[in-house]
Amino acid sequence: MKAQTRDVLTMLELAGHMGVTNGQFANAGILSYTSRIAELRKMGYSITQTRQGNAGTRRYTLAGYPVTAIAGVQTTMEATR
């Protein structure tokens, strides 16, 4: 996982249900946050996006973790924050 992808995931995990705005990603120096979020989604992370107001602000929230196969049984760990 790329360093910035890990940073995006960490920010989303720490923010919990409050989510992270595109401005917060930019302030953290992560300007390609949409690409990093796309990478996380490809890995199986569920990330929601909501529009905040009319200024182009988006809020991203980690909604679930990838499905993991354990001894032939698939389980999903949902984000609990």
Phi and psi in radians as a Rosetta constraint file:
Dihedral C 1 N 2 CA 2 C 2 CIRCULARHARMONIC -1.128 0.35
Dihedral N 2 CA 2 C 2 N 3 CIRCULARHARMONIC 2.652 0.35
Dihedral C 2 N 3 CA 3 C 3 CIRCULARHARMONIC -1.022 0.35
Dihedral N 3 CA 3 C 3 N 4 CIRCULARHARMONIC -0.777 0.35
Dihedral C 3 N 4 CA 4 C 4 CIRCULARHARMONIC -1.211 0.35
Dihedral N 4 CA 4 C 4 N 5 CIRCULARHARMONIC -0.537 0.35
Dihedral C 4 N 5 CA 5 C 5 CIRCULARHARMONIC -1.135 0.35
Dihedral N 5 CA 5 C 5 N 6 CIRCULARHARMONIC -0.750 0.35
Dihedral C 5 N 6 CA 6 C 6 CIRCULARHARMONIC -1.106 0.35
Dihedral N 6 CA 6 C 6 N 7 CIRCULARHARMONIC -0.684 0.35
Dihedral C 6 N 7 CA 7 C 7 CIRCULARHARMONIC -1.094 0.35
Dihedral N 7 CA 7 C 7 N 8 CIRCULARHARMONIC -0.740 0.35
Dihedral C 7 N 8 CA 8 C 8 CIRCULARHARMONIC -1.088 0.35
Dihedral N 8 CA 8 C 8 N 9 CIRCULARHARMONIC -0.791 0.35
Dihedral C 8 N 9 CA 9 C 9 CIRCULARHARMONIC -1.072 0.35
Dihedral N 9 CA 9 C 9 N 10 CIRCULARHARMONIC -0.760 0.35
Dihedral C 9 N 10 CA 10 C 10 CIRCULARHARMONIC -1.082 0.35
Dihedral N 10 CA 10 C 10 N 11 CIRCULARHARMONIC -0.776 0.35
Dihedral C 10 N 11 CA 11 C 11 CIRCULARHARMONIC -1.058 0.35
Dihedral N 11 CA 11 C 11 N 12 CIRCULARHARMONIC -0.750 0.35
Dihedral C 11 N 12 CA 12 C 12 CIRCULARHARMONIC -1.129 0.35
Dihedral N 12 CA 12 C 12 N 13 CIRCULARHARMONIC -0.726 0.35
Dihedral C 12 N 13 CA 13 C 13 CIRCULARHARMONIC -1.123 0.35
Dihedral N 13 CA 13 C 13 N 14 CIRCULARHARMONIC -0.772 0.35
Dihedral C 13 N 14 CA 14 C 14 CIRCULARHARMONIC -1.189 0.35
Dihedral N 14 CA 14 C 14 N 15 CIRCULARHARMONIC -0.571 0.35
Dihedral C 14 N 15 CA 15 C 15 CIRCULARHARMONIC -1.295 0.35
Dihedral N 15 CA 15 C 15 N 16 CIRCULARHARMONIC -0.435 0.35
Dihedral C 15 N 16 CA 16 C 16 CIRCULARHARMONIC 1.007 0.35
Dihedral N 16 CA 16 C 16 N 17 CIRCULARHARMONIC -2.428 0.35
Dihedral C 16 N 17 CA 17 C 17 CIRCULARHARMONIC -1.222 0.35
Dihedral N 17 CA 17 C 17 N 18 CIRCULARHARMONIC -0.229 0.35
Dihedral C 17 N 18 CA 18 C 18 CIRCULARHARMONIC -1.302 0.35
Dihedral N 18 CA 18 C 18 N 19 CIRCULARHARMONIC -0.441 0.35
Dihedral C 18 N 19 CA 19 C 19 CIRCULARHARMONIC 1.252 0.35
Dihedral N 19 CA 19 C 19 N 20 CIRCULARHARMONIC -3.124 0.35
Dihedral C 19 N 20 CA 20 C 20 CIRCULARHARMONIC -2.265 0.35
Dihedral N 20 CA 20 C 20 N 21 CIRCULARHARMONIC 2.330 0.35
Dihedral C 20 N 21 CA 21 C 21 CIRCULARHARMONIC -1.518 0.35
Dihedral N 21 CA 21 C 21 N 22 CIRCULARHARMONIC 2.815 0.35
Dihedral C 21 N 22 CA 22 C 22 CIRCULARHARMONIC -1.059 0.35
Dihedral N 22 CA 22 C 22 N 23 CIRCULARHARMONIC -0.566 0.35
Dihedral C 22 N 23 CA 23 C 23 CIRCULARHARMONIC -1.136 0.35
Dihedral N 23 CA 23 C 23 N 24 CIRCULARHARMONIC -0.663 0.35
Dihedral C 23 N 24 CA 24 C 24 CIRCULARHARMONIC -1.168 0.35
Dihedral N 24 CA 24 C 24 N 25 CIRCULARHARMONIC -0.671 0.35
Dihedral C 24 N 25 CA 25 C 25 CIRCULARHARMONIC -1.091 0.35
Dihedral N 25 CA 25 C 25 N 26 CIRCULARHARMONIC -0.770 0.35
Dihedral C 25 N 26 CA 26 C 26 CIRCULARHARMONIC -1.085 0.35
Dihedral N 26 CA 26 C 26 N 27 CIRCULARHARMONIC -0.752 0.35
Dihedral C 26 N 27 CA 27 C 27 CIRCULARHARMONIC -1.090 0.35
Dihedral N 27 CA 27 C 27 N 28 CIRCULARHARMONIC -0.473 0.35
Dihedral C 27 N 28 CA 28 C 28 CIRCULARHARMONIC -1.496 0.35
Dihedral N 28 CA 28 C 28 N 29 CIRCULARHARMONIC 0.047 0.35
Dihedral C 28 N 29 CA 29 C 29 CIRCULARHARMONIC 1.454 0.35
Dihedral N 29 CA 29 C 29 N 30 CIRCULARHARMONIC 0.259 0.35
Dihedral C 29 N 30 CA 30 C 30 CIRCULARHARMONIC -1.832 0.35
Dihedral N 30 CA 30 C 30 N 31 CIRCULARHARMONIC 1.558 0.35
Dihedral C 30 N 31 CA 31 C 31 CIRCULARHARMONIC -1.488 0.35
Dihedral N 31 CA 31 C 31 N 32 CIRCULARHARMONIC -0.400 0.35
Dihedral C 31 N 32 CA 32 C 32 CIRCULARHARMONIC -1.733 0.35
Dihedral N 32 CA 32 C 32 N 33 CIRCULARHARMONIC 0.739 0.35
Dihedral C 32 N 33 CA 33 C 33 CIRCULARHARMONIC -1.094 0.35
Dihedral N 33 CA 33 C 33 N 34 CIRCULARHARMONIC -0.558 0.35
Dihedral C 33 N 34 CA 34 C 34 CIRCULARHARMONIC -1.146 0.35
Dihedral N 34 CA 34 C 34 N 35 CIRCULARHARMONIC -0.650 0.35
Dihedral C 34 N 35 CA 35 C 35 CIRCULARHARMONIC -1.180 0.35
Dihedral N 35 CA 35 C 35 N 36 CIRCULARHARMONIC -0.714 0.35
Dihedral C 35 N 36 CA 36 C 36 CIRCULARHARMONIC -1.137 0.35
Dihedral N 36 CA 36 C 36 N 37 CIRCULARHARMONIC -0.696 0.35
Dihedral C 36 N 37 CA 37 C 37 CIRCULARHARMONIC -1.149 0.35
Dihedral N 37 CA 37 C 37 N 38 CIRCULARHARMONIC -0.696 0.35
Dihedral C 37 N 38 CA 38 C 38 CIRCULARHARMONIC -1.063 0.35
Dihedral N 38 CA 38 C 38 N 39 CIRCULARHARMONIC -0.702 0.35
Dihedral C 38 N 39 CA 39 C 39 CIRCULARHARMONIC -1.097 0.35
Dihedral N 39 CA 39 C 39 N 40 CIRCULARHARMONIC -0.763 0.35
Dihedral C 39 N 40 CA 40 C 40 CIRCULARHARMONIC -1.109 0.35
Dihedral N 40 CA 40 C 40 N 41 CIRCULARHARMONIC -0.729 0.35
Dihedral C 40 N 41 CA 41 C 41 CIRCULARHARMONIC -1.082 0.35
Dihedral N 41 CA 41 C 41 N 42 CIRCULARHARMONIC -0.695 0.35
Dihedral C 41 N 42 CA 42 C 42 CIRCULARHARMONIC -1.072 0.35
Dihedral N 42 CA 42 C 42 N 43 CIRCULARHARMONIC -0.560 0.35
Dihedral C 42 N 43 CA 43 C 43 CIRCULARHARMONIC -1.375 0.35
Dihedral N 43 CA 43 C 43 N 44 CIRCULARHARMONIC -0.127 0.35
Dihedral C 43 N 44 CA 44 C 44 CIRCULARHARMONIC 1.902 0.35
Dihedral N 44 CA 44 C 44 N 45 CIRCULARHARMONIC 0.012 0.35
Dihedral C 44 N 45 CA 45 C 45 CIRCULARHARMONIC -1.303 0.35
Dihedral N 45 CA 45 C 45 N 46 CIRCULARHARMONIC 2.421 0.35
Dihedral C 45 N 46 CA 46 C 46 CIRCULARHARMONIC -1.686 0.35
Dihedral N 46 CA 46 C 46 N 47 CIRCULARHARMONIC 2.038 0.35
Dihedral C 46 N 47 CA 47 C 47 CIRCULARHARMONIC -2.232 0.35
Dihedral N 47 CA 47 C 47 N 48 CIRCULARHARMONIC 2.127 0.35
Dihedral C 47 N 48 CA 48 C 48 CIRCULARHARMONIC -1.616 0.35
Dihedral N 48 CA 48 C 48 N 49 CIRCULARHARMONIC 2.731 0.35
Dihedral C 48 N 49 CA 49 C 49 CIRCULARHARMONIC -2.303 0.35
Dihedral N 49 CA 49 C 49 N 50 CIRCULARHARMONIC 2.241 0.35
Dihedral C 49 N 50 CA 50 C 50 CIRCULARHARMONIC -2.214 0.35
Dihedral N 50 CA 50 C 50 N 51 CIRCULARHARMONIC 2.577 0.35
Dihedral C 50 N 51 CA 51 C 51 CIRCULARHARMONIC -1.530 0.35
Dihedral N 51 CA 51 C 51 N 52 CIRCULARHARMONIC 2.369 0.35
Dihedral C 51 N 52 CA 52 C 52 CIRCULARHARMONIC -2.020 0.35
Dihedral N 52 CA 52 C 52 N 53 CIRCULARHARMONIC 1.860 0.35
Dihedral C 52 N 53 CA 53 C 53 CIRCULARHARMONIC 1.202 0.35
Dihedral N 53 CA 53 C 53 N 54 CIRCULARHARMONIC -2.828 0.35
Dihedral C 53 N 54 CA 54 C 54 CIRCULARHARMONIC -1.858 0.35
Dihedral N 54 CA 54 C 54 N 55 CIRCULARHARMONIC 0.053 0.35
Dihedral C 54 N 55 CA 55 C 55 CIRCULARHARMONIC -1.559 0.35
Dihedral N 55 CA 55 C 55 N 56 CIRCULARHARMONIC 0.149 0.35
Dihedral C 55 N 56 CA 56 C 56 CIRCULARHARMONIC 1.499 0.35
Dihedral N 56 CA 56 C 56 N 57 CIRCULARHARMONIC 0.174 0.35
Dihedral C 56 N 57 CA 57 C 57 CIRCULARHARMONIC -1.363 0.35
Dihedral N 57 CA 57 C 57 N 58 CIRCULARHARMONIC 2.336 0.35
Dihedral C 57 N 58 CA 58 C 58 CIRCULARHARMONIC -2.102 0.35
Dihedral N 58 CA 58 C 58 N 59 CIRCULARHARMONIC 2.517 0.35
Dihedral C 58 N 59 CA 59 C 59 CIRCULARHARMONIC -2.046 0.35
Dihedral N 59 CA 59 C 59 N 60 CIRCULARHARMONIC 2.215 0.35
Dihedral C 59 N 60 CA 60 C 60 CIRCULARHARMONIC -1.898 0.35
Dihedral N 60 CA 60 C 60 N 61 CIRCULARHARMONIC 2.343 0.35
Dihedral C 60 N 61 CA 61 C 61 CIRCULARHARMONIC -2.281 0.35
Dihedral N 61 CA 61 C 61 N 62 CIRCULARHARMONIC 2.356 0.35
Dihedral C 61 N 62 CA 62 C 62 CIRCULARHARMONIC -1.340 0.35
Dihedral N 62 CA 62 C 62 N 63 CIRCULARHARMONIC 2.013 0.35
Dihedral C 62 N 63 CA 63 C 63 CIRCULARHARMONIC -1.794 0.35
Dihedral N 63 CA 63 C 63 N 64 CIRCULARHARMONIC -0.340 0.35
Dihedral C 63 N 64 CA 64 C 64 CIRCULARHARMONIC -3.017 0.35
Dihedral N 64 CA 64 C 64 N 65 CIRCULARHARMONIC 2.785 0.35
Dihedral C 64 N 65 CA 65 C 65 CIRCULARHARMONIC -1.740 0.35
Dihedral N 65 CA 65 C 65 N 66 CIRCULARHARMONIC 2.855 0.35
Dihedral C 65 N 66 CA 66 C 66 CIRCULARHARMONIC -1.054 0.35
Dihedral N 66 CA 66 C 66 N 67 CIRCULARHARMONIC 2.631 0.35
Dihedral C 66 N 67 CA 67 C 67 CIRCULARHARMONIC -1.234 0.35
Dihedral N 67 CA 67 C 67 N 68 CIRCULARHARMONIC 2.349 0.35
Dihedral C 67 N 68 CA 68 C 68 CIRCULARHARMONIC -2.066 0.35
Dihedral N 68 CA 68 C 68 N 69 CIRCULARHARMONIC 2.302 0.35
Dihedral C 68 N 69 CA 69 C 69 CIRCULARHARMONIC -1.521 0.35
Dihedral N 69 CA 69 C 69 N 70 CIRCULARHARMONIC 2.129 0.35
Dihedral C 69 N 70 CA 70 C 70 CIRCULARHARMONIC -2.201 0.35
Dihedral N 70 CA 70 C 70 N 71 CIRCULARHARMONIC 1.952 0.35
Dihedral C 70 N 71 CA 71 C 71 CIRCULARHARMONIC 0.891 0.35
Dihedral N 71 CA 71 C 71 N 72 CIRCULARHARMONIC 0.720 0.35
Dihedral C 71 N 72 CA 72 C 72 CIRCULARHARMONIC 1.450 0.35
Dihedral N 72 CA 72 C 72 N 73 CIRCULARHARMONIC -0.040 0.35
Dihedral C 72 N 73 CA 73 C 73 CIRCULARHARMONIC -1.935 0.35
Dihedral N 73 CA 73 C 73 N 74 CIRCULARHARMONIC 2.252 0.35
Dihedral C 73 N 74 CA 74 C 74 CIRCULARHARMONIC -1.671 0.35
Dihedral N 74 CA 74 C 74 N 75 CIRCULARHARMONIC 2.316 0.35
Dihedral C 74 N 75 CA 75 C 75 CIRCULARHARMONIC -2.271 0.35
Dihedral N 75 CA 75 C 75 N 76 CIRCULARHARMONIC 2.730 0.35
Dihedral C 75 N 76 CA 76 C 76 CIRCULARHARMONIC -2.116 0.35
Dihedral N 76 CA 76 C 76 N 77 CIRCULARHARMONIC 2.220 0.35
Dihedral C 76 N 77 CA 77 C 77 CIRCULARHARMONIC -1.626 0.35
Dihedral N 77 CA 77 C 77 N 78 CIRCULARHARMONIC 2.003 0.35
Dihedral C 77 N 78 CA 78 C 78 CIRCULARHARMONIC -1.501 0.35
Dihedral N 78 CA 78 C 78 N 79 CIRCULARHARMONIC 2.563 0.35
Dihedral C 78 N 79 CA 79 C 79 CIRCULARHARMONIC -1.119 0.35
Dihedral N 79 CA 79 C 79 N 80 CIRCULARHARMONIC 2.331 0.35
Dihedral C 79 N 80 CA 80 C 80 CIRCULARHARMONIC -1.922 0.35
Dihedral N 80 CA 80 C 80 N 81 CIRCULARHARMONIC 0.171 0.35
